[in-house]
Amino acid sequence: MGILAGIGVLLPFPFYYLLWTYPQSWVNLCGKGRDPSKVMALVSHFIKLIQFVSLFSVSSFSWPPPLYFWPLFAFGQFLNFRVYQLLGESGTYYGVRFGKNIPWVREFPFGFIKDPQYVGSIMSLVACLSWVPFQYILLWSLGYLFMIHIESTEDVTTRAKPLS
């Protein structure tokens, strides 16, 4: 069960890597008239569900959670919500790589926190340390750090061209 849970925790990261590295392939796969960011969001939600089920399968819950849970989880989710609120679905789901014009945002948390969506997700994961074995939190966090590294550089010439 532990190996399957580890695979489930890591499942989204190869998908994100391929989308970031080969955005035109994704746009072509989605086909004409379909929004690649919307399709990516749907696939990502399904993969995220598998990821959560994998994590829950190795978790043991107790109540009440430790005091550090509340501020870490709340601020982590606030960062995730704020990024989505400012960028929208196209901005959070690689719209810029799929040929969309996503305006850069200067409001908090942008400019203050590098990769706020990943920082927020890592904070929320660390908040769950009392319930989830450390190795799974570490594995998931390393996946986010990998994506921070991958997304830190972008070659504008490799952006996808929208299908007409």
Secondary structure, 3 states (H helix, E strand, C coil): CHHHHHHHHHCHHHHHHHHHHCHHHHHHHHCCCCCHHHHHHHHHHHHHHHHHHHHHHCCCCCCCCCCCHHHHHHHHHHHHHHHHHHHHHHHHCCCCCCCCCCCCCCCCCCCCCCCHHHHHHHHHHHHCCCCCCHHHHHHHHHHHHHHHHHHCCCCHHHCCCCCC
